[in-house]
Amino acid sequence: MHIRRKFTMYAAAAVLAAGVGALVVPTGAAAHGAMMKPGSRTYLCWQDGLTPQGNIVPNNPACAAAVNQSGAGSLYNWFAVLRSNGAGRMAGFIPDGQLCSGGTGGPYDFTGFNLARNDWPVTHLTSGASMEIDYSNWAKHPGTFSLYITKDSWSPTRPLAWSDLESAPFDQVTNPPDVGGPGTNDGHYYWTARLPSGKSGRHLIYSVWARSDSQETFYGCSDVTFDGGNGQVTGVGPGGGGGGPGPSPSPTPTPTGTPTTPPPSGGSGCTASYTVGSSWNGGFSANVTVRNSGASAINGWTVKWTFPGTQTVSQLWNGSYSQSGSQVTVKNASYNGSVGGNATTTFGFNGSGASSTSVNNLTCTSP
């Protein structure tokens, strides 16, 4: 069953950029893609939380725990669980317990999707049946797709280890056909796979896409249950529920990256820090953390900075922006203007031009 929802922000940006002759999609060594059917954790959690306003508000408790740990950027970039130097490597390259995030060496933090829970969105399947596999072609490249299934001894209550997977893929295909253009949420590769026989109950399908024109490799976890289903998905959207209570979410870890721009004070206890998440030829993606260092909540915030060159913001989420020359002003969205004492919120954007690892005159003010 296809689950479709307009990915308005990215699609609009792609159309706009195409109109001026520059599609804002990573090129060269940067592909993008993820399992759509059966959906990966990042893909289904993105669908679970996307609102008409474009912000991510998870409904599923496992998705909420993942965002709590990895940030909303992990869902806006649901198609980017990758390792640029993966070269198709698996065990020995990605540690046990980190399979669903592709380890920790990728451009974004997906560690929250390693959480051992039994309430992730799940696709209902029939063991031994034929099924169409869909894999996003957000950026198309040649390569081989391999699908693995968990052993019967695997349990969703413990982090996935390599020893939990059957040793050989149950399906493997090279350069399958595709439909739809890159840079859209509907475009995908597709092929027919025979699902493993003799399986029942909860399992994980682990996907590996190894590009043949570079070392870049994509990884993903798709939660499934073999109960006679035909691709139905549960646990997504308001009222979608989950598979059970699951373990308690892990505490939010201290970010591993250091802000490239120190957070100056803008008054009222509001500060901002800027980091670059990834870059490609002619563009980059960055995240800004707004922190209320005071004890009382702030209601409304404005972040300003000056780019060091001719960079421009091409699209932005979790806020509204304006740009005049090199100066950018970002104001809160309707849903994230209130920031509690000693709390944070974030927004992110894609930029055009040379990657800017720092910005000038970064300030945050609150009315």
Secondary structure, DSSP 8 states (H G I E B T S, - for coil): -------HHHHHHHHHHHHTT---S--TT--B--EEETB-HHHHHHHHHB-TTS-B---SHHHHHHHHHH-THHHHTTT--EETT-TT--BTTB-TT-GGGT-S-SSS--GGGG---S-S-EEEE-TT-EEEEEEE-SB---EEEEEEEB-TT--TTS---GGGB-SS-SEEEES--EES-TTSSS-EEEEEEE--SS--EEEEEEEEEEESSSS-EEEEEEEEEESS-SSEEES-STT---SS--S--------SS--SB---B-STTEEEEEEEEEEETTEEEEEEEEEE-SSS-EE--EEEEE-SSS-EEEEEESSEEEEETTEEEEE--TTS-EE-TTEEEEEEEEEESS--S--EEEEEE--
